[in-house]
Amino acid sequence: MKSPFTGKEMTLKIEKSILVFRKEEFKYNHKSYYCEDSGEAFTTTELDEFNLNQVYNQYRDKHNIPFPDEIKEFRAKYNFSYADITKILGLGVNSYRNYEKGEVPSLANAALLKAVINSNSTLKSLIKSNNDITDTKRNTFLKTIAKVKKQDELNKRKQELVEYVFNYNLLPDNFSGYRKPNFDKLVEMVVFFTERVKATPTKMNKLLFYADFLNYKLTGVSISGTRYFAHTHGPVPEKFRTLFDYLANEQMVDLISVQYPSGLVGEEFAKNPNKTFENTLFKASELDILNSIATKFEKHNASEIRALSHEEKAWIENEKQKALIDYNYSFELIHA
């Protein structure tokens, strides 16, 4: 961005700041463009949204308010139109639409949303007791709920794995990049990197880490909602071994044994002919992140990318305790 005073390119600065939202103070990483000649700071609409979203996410986390993705996924899960869901909940169409876009609900509306998202029996009760819904619509809604419940039971094995890998009962927070864990996205990220680069499990862990953390640095949210901890060999997703074994067993990717010139035997990811990367799950900006990470680290072997990850403050300050890594370390990344 060019300075309105001098026409020179300005420097993008990140500094700690405090913002009051709904009478509460929140610390966040404020992004702005700095004009060295005038000493003035400027923001764009995009930067304003980025800065505000950091605060909104902390507020949601603190008060257990559903995040936009959760609200959007809930409506899609039951195939409700905006008119349907707002009639069921007694909310305005524009209000619900804005909640999906990122507006923070009131605490009362948040409690209602959380209740129906977490319990289809609560949703059923609201539908049965709502006199504004016609009998025809009510029967349609109840049949949909029954169908979704049956599908959830069929997917129980996968759901148990998801809950184990992600510790799924935890709400989005600073350790998930303020994103609800998305198992399908994490799977596709592994598939993507398998198609693009030659990777061992050690290298794959680092690719996932850099992609999620770089996305947070640029947008204020992670891609997959994965929690990473500081392993001896660098940042890794929680339960990564279980995840990789599941992907191999389900033929999402292949894990093949390879013998290196040193004589050591290891594993490498290989593309499975039955599976191709599903790009429709990702925003264009997320695909750009995945491509940039693949390009940057394509020629690095496992040892080299591990060494780079050991230079990151995210690993250095958490390795001794093998602690979870706060996504705010993304603003101090040096290799992505």
Contacts in CASP RR format, 6 or more apart in sequence:
PFRMAT RR
TARGET T0000
AUTHOR 0000-0000-0000
METHOD contacts of the structure
MODEL  1
MKSPFTGKEMTLKIEKSILVFRKEEFKYNHKSYYCEDSGEAFTTTELDEF
NLNQVYNQYRDKHNIPFPDEIKEFRAKYNFSYADITKILGLGVNSYRNYE
KGEVPSLANAALLKAVINSNSTLKSLIKSNNDITDTKRNTFLKTIAKVKK
QDELNKRKQELVEYVFNYNLLPDNFSGYRKPNFDKLVEMVVFFTERVKAT
PTKMNKLLFYADFLNYKLTGVSISGTRYFAHTHGPVPEKFRTLFDYLANE
QMVDLISVQYPSGLVGEEFAKNPNKTFENTLFKASELDILNSIATKFEKH
NASEIRALSHEEKAWIENEKQKALIDYNYSFELIHA
1 9 0 8 1.000
1 10 0 8 1.000
1 33 0 8 1.000
1 42 0 8 1.000
1 44 0 8 1.000
2 8 0 8 1.000
2 9 0 8 1.000
2 10 0 8 1.000
3 9 0 8 1.000
3 10 0 8 1.000
3 35 0 8 1.000
3 37 0 8 1.000
3 38 0 8 1.000
3 40 0 8 1.000
3 42 0 8 1.000
4 42 0 8 1.000
5 35 0 8 1.000
5 37 0 8 1.000
5 38 0 8 1.000
5 40 0 8 1.000
6 35 0 8 1.000
6 37 0 8 1.000
6 38 0 8 1.000
8 35 0 8 1.000
8 37 0 8 1.000
10 33 0 8 1.000
10 34 0 8 1.000
10 35 0 8 1.000
10 36 0 8 1.000
10 42 0 8 1.000
11 33 0 8 1.000
11 34 0 8 1.000
11 36 0 8 1.000
12 31 0 8 1.000
12 32 0 8 1.000
12 33 0 8 1.000
12 34 0 8 1.000
13 31 0 8 1.000
13 32 0 8 1.000
13 33 0 8 1.000
13 34 0 8 1.000
13 41 0 8 1.000
14 29 0 8 1.000
14 30 0 8 1.000
14 31 0 8 1.000
14 331 0 8 1.000
15 29 0 8 1.000
15 30 0 8 1.000
15 32 0 8 1.000
16 27 0 8 1.000
16 28 0 8 1.000
16 29 0 8 1.000
16 30 0 8 1.000
17 27 0 8 1.000
17 28 0 8 1.000
17 29 0 8 1.000
17 30 0 8 1.000
17 51 0 8 1.000
18 25 0 8 1.000
18 26 0 8 1.000
18 27 0 8 1.000
18 28 0 8 1.000
19 25 0 8 1.000
19 26 0 8 1.000
19 28 0 8 1.000
19 51 0 8 1.000
19 52 0 8 1.000
19 55 0 8 1.000
20 26 0 8 1.000
21 55 0 8 1.000
21 56 0 8 1.000
21 59 0 8 1.000
22 59 0 8 1.000
24 59 0 8 1.000
24 62 0 8 1.000
26 54 0 8 1.000
26 55 0 8 1.000
26 58 0 8 1.000
26 59 0 8 1.000
28 51 0 8 1.000
28 54 0 8 1.000
28 55 0 8 1.000
28 58 0 8 1.000
29 54 0 8 1.000
29 328 0 8 1.000
29 331 0 8 1.000
30 51 0 8 1.000
31 43 0 8 1.000
31 47 0 8 1.000
31 50 0 8 1.000
31 51 0 8 1.000
32 41 0 8 1.000
32 42 0 8 1.000
32 43 0 8 1.000
32 47 0 8 1.000
33 41 0 8 1.000
33 42 0 8 1.000
33 43 0 8 1.000
33 44 0 8 1.000
33 47 0 8 1.000
34 40 0 8 1.000
34 41 0 8 1.000
34 42 0 8 1.000
35 41 0 8 1.000
35 42 0 8 1.000
43 51 0 8 1.000
50 219 0 8 1.000
50 220 0 8 1.000
53 102 0 8 1.000
53 220 0 8 1.000
53 221 0 8 1.000
54 220 0 8 1.000
56 102 0 8 1.000
56 104 0 8 1.000
57 67 0 8 1.000
57 172 0 8 1.000
57 177 0 8 1.000
57 178 0 8 1.000
57 220 0 8 1.000
57 221 0 8 1.000
58 174 0 8 1.000
59 65 0 8 1.000
59 104 0 8 1.000
60 66 0 8 1.000
60 67 0 8 1.000
60 104 0 8 1.000
60 172 0 8 1.000
60 178 0 8 1.000
61 171 0 8 1.000
61 172 0 8 1.000
61 173 0 8 1.000
61 174 0 8 1.000
61 178 0 8 1.000
63 107 0 8 1.000
63 110 0 8 1.000
64 110 0 8 1.000
64 114 0 8 1.000
64 171 0 8 1.000
65 104 0 8 1.000
65 105 0 8 1.000
65 107 0 8 1.000
65 110 0 8 1.000
65 113 0 8 1.000
65 114 0 8 1.000
66 74 0 8 1.000
66 105 0 8 1.000
66 110 0 8 1.000
66 113 0 8 1.000
66 114 0 8 1.000
66 117 0 8 1.000
67 172 0 8 1.000
67 178 0 8 1.000
67 179 0 8 1.000
67 180 0 8 1.000
68 99 0 8 1.000
68 100 0 8 1.000
68 101 0 8 1.000
68 102 0 8 1.000
69 179 0 8 1.000
69 180 0 8 1.000
69 182 0 8 1.000
70 117 0 8 1.000
70 172 0 8 1.000
70 180 0 8 1.000
71 96 0 8 1.000
71 99 0 8 1.000
71 100 0 8 1.000
71 113 0 8 1.000
71 117 0 8 1.000
72 100 0 8 1.000
73 180 0 8 1.000
74 113 0 8 1.000
74 116 0 8 1.000
74 117 0 8 1.000
75 82 0 8 1.000
75 85 0 8 1.000
75 96 0 8 1.000
75 100 0 8 1.000
77 148 0 8 1.000
78 85 0 8 1.000
78 123 0 8 1.000
78 141 0 8 1.000
78 144 0 8 1.000
78 145 0 8 1.000
78 148 0 8 1.000
79 144 0 8 1.000
80 88 0 8 1.000
82 93 0 8 1.000
82 96 0 8 1.000
82 97 0 8 1.000
83 93 0 8 1.000
84 137 0 8 1.000
84 141 0 8 1.000
85 91 0 8 1.000
85 96 0 8 1.000
86 92 0 8 1.000
86 93 0 8 1.000
86 95 0 8 1.000
86 96 0 8 1.000
87 130 0 8 1.000
87 132 0 8 1.000
87 133 0 8 1.000
88 116 0 8 1.000
88 123 0 8 1.000
88 126 0 8 1.000
88 127 0 8 1.000
88 130 0 8 1.000
88 133 0 8 1.000
88 141 0 8 1.000
89 96 0 8 1.000
89 112 0 8 1.000
89 113 0 8 1.000
89 116 0 8 1.000
89 126 0 8 1.000
91 109 0 8 1.000
91 112 0 8 1.000
95 103 0 8 1.000
95 105 0 8 1.000
95 109 0 8 1.000
99 105 0 8 1.000
99 109 0 8 1.000
99 113 0 8 1.000
105 113 0 8 1.000
115 122 0 8 1.000
116 122 0 8 1.000
116 123 0 8 1.000
116 126 0 8 1.000
120 145 0 8 1.000
120 148 0 8 1.000
120 149 0 8 1.000
123 145 0 8 1.000
124 142 0 8 1.000
124 145 0 8 1.000
127 133 0 8 1.000
127 138 0 8 1.000
127 141 0 8 1.000
127 142 0 8 1.000
127 145 0 8 1.000
128 138 0 8 1.000
128 142 0 8 1.000
130 138 0 8 1.000
133 141 0 8 1.000
152 159 0 8 1.000
158 183 0 8 1.000
161 183 0 8 1.000
161 242 0 8 1.000
161 246 0 8 1.000
162 168 0 8 1.000
162 181 0 8 1.000
162 183 0 8 1.000
163 169 0 8 1.000
164 239 0 8 1.000
164 242 0 8 1.000
165 183 0 8 1.000
165 237 0 8 1.000
165 238 0 8 1.000
165 239 0 8 1.000
165 242 0 8 1.000
165 243 0 8 1.000
165 246 0 8 1.000
166 181 0 8 1.000
166 183 0 8 1.000
166 225 0 8 1.000
166 226 0 8 1.000
166 227 0 8 1.000
166 238 0 8 1.000
166 239 0 8 1.000
167 227 0 8 1.000
167 238 0 8 1.000
168 181 0 8 1.000
170 176 0 8 1.000
172 178 0 8 1.000
172 179 0 8 1.000
172 180 0 8 1.000
172 225 0 8 1.000
174 326 0 8 1.000
174 327 0 8 1.000
174 328 0 8 1.000
175 227 0 8 1.000
175 324 0 8 1.000
175 325 0 8 1.000
175 326 0 8 1.000
175 327 0 8 1.000
176 222 0 8 1.000
176 225 0 8 1.000
176 226 0 8 1.000
176 227 0 8 1.000
176 327 0 8 1.000
177 212 0 8 1.000
177 216 0 8 1.000
177 220 0 8 1.000
177 221 0 8 1.000
177 222 0 8 1.000
177 225 0 8 1.000
177 327 0 8 1.000
178 220 0 8 1.000
178 221 0 8 1.000
178 222 0 8 1.000
178 327 0 8 1.000
179 221 0 8 1.000
179 222 0 8 1.000
179 223 0 8 1.000
179 224 0 8 1.000
179 225 0 8 1.000
180 225 0 8 1.000
181 224 0 8 1.000
181 225 0 8 1.000
181 226 0 8 1.000
181 227 0 8 1.000
182 224 0 8 1.000
182 225 0 8 1.000
182 281 0 8 1.000
184 278 0 8 1.000
184 281 0 8 1.000
185 223 0 8 1.000
185 224 0 8 1.000
185 225 0 8 1.000
185 281 0 8 1.000
185 282 0 8 1.000
186 208 0 8 1.000
186 224 0 8 1.000
186 225 0 8 1.000
186 226 0 8 1.000
186 237 0 8 1.000
186 243 0 8 1.000
187 247 0 8 1.000
187 252 0 8 1.000
188 277 0 8 1.000
188 278 0 8 1.000
188 279 0 8 1.000
188 281 0 8 1.000
188 282 0 8 1.000
189 208 0 8 1.000
189 211 0 8 1.000
189 223 0 8 1.000
189 224 0 8 1.000
189 290 0 8 1.000
190 204 0 8 1.000
190 208 0 8 1.000
190 243 0 8 1.000
190 244 0 8 1.000
190 247 0 8 1.000
190 252 0 8 1.000
190 253 0 8 1.000
190 269 0 8 1.000
191 247 0 8 1.000
191 252 0 8 1.000
191 253 0 8 1.000
191 275 0 8 1.000
191 276 0 8 1.000
191 277 0 8 1.000
191 278 0 8 1.000
192 277 0 8 1.000
192 290 0 8 1.000
192 294 0 8 1.000
193 199 0 8 1.000
193 204 0 8 1.000
193 207 0 8 1.000
193 208 0 8 1.000
193 269 0 8 1.000
193 290 0 8 1.000
193 293 0 8 1.000
193 294 0 8 1.000
194 204 0 8 1.000
194 253 0 8 1.000
194 269 0 8 1.000
194 270 0 8 1.000
194 271 0 8 1.000
195 271 0 8 1.000
195 276 0 8 1.000
195 277 0 8 1.000
196 291 0 8 1.000
196 294 0 8 1.000
196 298 0 8 1.000
197 203 0 8 1.000
197 207 0 8 1.000
197 294 0 8 1.000
197 297 0 8 1.000
197 298 0 8 1.000
198 268 0 8 1.000
199 207 0 8 1.000
199 268 0 8 1.000
199 269 0 8 1.000
199 302 0 8 1.000
200 266 0 8 1.000
200 267 0 8 1.000
200 268 0 8 1.000
200 269 0 8 1.000
200 302 0 8 1.000
201 240 0 8 1.000
201 241 0 8 1.000
201 244 0 8 1.000
201 255 0 8 1.000
201 267 0 8 1.000
201 269 0 8 1.000
202 233 0 8 1.000
202 302 0 8 1.000
202 305 0 8 1.000
202 306 0 8 1.000
203 297 0 8 1.000
203 300 0 8 1.000
203 301 0 8 1.000
203 302 0 8 1.000
203 305 0 8 1.000
203 306 0 8 1.000
204 244 0 8 1.000
204 269 0 8 1.000
205 231 0 8 1.000
205 233 0 8 1.000
205 234 0 8 1.000
205 235 0 8 1.000
205 236 0 8 1.000
205 237 0 8 1.000
205 240 0 8 1.000
206 234 0 8 1.000
206 235 0 8 1.000
206 297 0 8 1.000
206 305 0 8 1.000
206 306 0 8 1.000
206 308 0 8 1.000
206 309 0 8 1.000
207 293 0 8 1.000
207 294 0 8 1.000
207 297 0 8 1.000
207 305 0 8 1.000
208 224 0 8 1.000
208 226 0 8 1.000
208 228 0 8 1.000
208 237 0 8 1.000
209 228 0 8 1.000
209 234 0 8 1.000
209 235 0 8 1.000
209 236 0 8 1.000
209 237 0 8 1.000
209 309 0 8 1.000
210 293 0 8 1.000
210 296 0 8 1.000
210 297 0 8 1.000
210 309 0 8 1.000
210 333 0 8 1.000
210 335 0 8 1.000
210 336 0 8 1.000
211 223 0 8 1.000
211 289 0 8 1.000
211 290 0 8 1.000
211 293 0 8 1.000
212 222 0 8 1.000
212 223 0 8 1.000
212 224 0 8 1.000
212 225 0 8 1.000
212 226 0 8 1.000
212 228 0 8 1.000
212 327 0 8 1.000
213 222 0 8 1.000
213 228 0 8 1.000
213 314 0 8 1.000
213 327 0 8 1.000
213 329 0 8 1.000
213 330 0 8 1.000
213 333 0 8 1.000
213 336 0 8 1.000
214 289 0 8 1.000
214 292 0 8 1.000
214 293 0 8 1.000
214 330 0 8 1.000
214 333 0 8 1.000
214 336 0 8 1.000
215 221 0 8 1.000
215 222 0 8 1.000
215 223 0 8 1.000
215 285 0 8 1.000
215 286 0 8 1.000
215 289 0 8 1.000
216 222 0 8 1.000
216 327 0 8 1.000
216 330 0 8 1.000
217 330 0 8 1.000
217 331 0 8 1.000
217 333 0 8 1.000
217 336 0 8 1.000
218 285 0 8 1.000
218 289 0 8 1.000
219 285 0 8 1.000
220 327 0 8 1.000
222 327 0 8 1.000
223 282 0 8 1.000
223 286 0 8 1.000
223 289 0 8 1.000
223 290 0 8 1.000
226 237 0 8 1.000
226 238 0 8 1.000
227 237 0 8 1.000
227 238 0 8 1.000
227 324 0 8 1.000
228 235 0 8 1.000
228 236 0 8 1.000
228 237 0 8 1.000
228 238 0 8 1.000
228 324 0 8 1.000
228 325 0 8 1.000
229 235 0 8 1.000
229 236 0 8 1.000
229 238 0 8 1.000
229 318 0 8 1.000
229 322 0 8 1.000
229 323 0 8 1.000
229 324 0 8 1.000
229 325 0 8 1.000
230 314 0 8 1.000
230 315 0 8 1.000
230 318 0 8 1.000
230 319 0 8 1.000
230 321 0 8 1.000
230 322 0 8 1.000
230 323 0 8 1.000
230 325 0 8 1.000
231 319 0 8 1.000
231 322 0 8 1.000
232 319 0 8 1.000
233 306 0 8 1.000
234 306 0 8 1.000
234 309 0 8 1.000
234 310 0 8 1.000
234 315 0 8 1.000
234 319 0 8 1.000
235 309 0 8 1.000
235 312 0 8 1.000
235 314 0 8 1.000
235 315 0 8 1.000
235 325 0 8 1.000
237 243 0 8 1.000
238 324 0 8 1.000
244 255 0 8 1.000
245 255 0 8 1.000
247 253 0 8 1.000
248 254 0 8 1.000
248 255 0 8 1.000
251 272 0 8 1.000
251 274 0 8 1.000
251 275 0 8 1.000
252 272 0 8 1.000
252 275 0 8 1.000
253 269 0 8 1.000
253 270 0 8 1.000
253 271 0 8 1.000
253 272 0 8 1.000
253 275 0 8 1.000
254 269 0 8 1.000
254 270 0 8 1.000
254 271 0 8 1.000
254 272 0 8 1.000
255 267 0 8 1.000
255 268 0 8 1.000
255 269 0 8 1.000
255 270 0 8 1.000
256 267 0 8 1.000
256 268 0 8 1.000
256 270 0 8 1.000
257 265 0 8 1.000
257 266 0 8 1.000
257 267 0 8 1.000
258 265 0 8 1.000
258 266 0 8 1.000
258 267 0 8 1.000
258 268 0 8 1.000
259 265 0 8 1.000
259 266 0 8 1.000
260 266 0 8 1.000
279 287 0 8 1.000
282 290 0 8 1.000
293 336 0 8 1.000
296 336 0 8 1.000
297 305 0 8 1.000
300 308 0 8 1.000
308 335 0 8 1.000
309 315 0 8 1.000
309 335 0 8 1.000
310 316 0 8 1.000
311 334 0 8 1.000
311 335 0 8 1.000
312 329 0 8 1.000
312 332 0 8 1.000
312 333 0 8 1.000
312 334 0 8 1.000
312 335 0 8 1.000
313 329 0 8 1.000
313 332 0 8 1.000
314 325 0 8 1.000
314 326 0 8 1.000
314 329 0 8 1.000
314 330 0 8 1.000
314 332 0 8 1.000
314 333 0 8 1.000
315 325 0 8 1.000
317 329 0 8 1.000
318 324 0 8 1.000
318 325 0 8 1.000
END
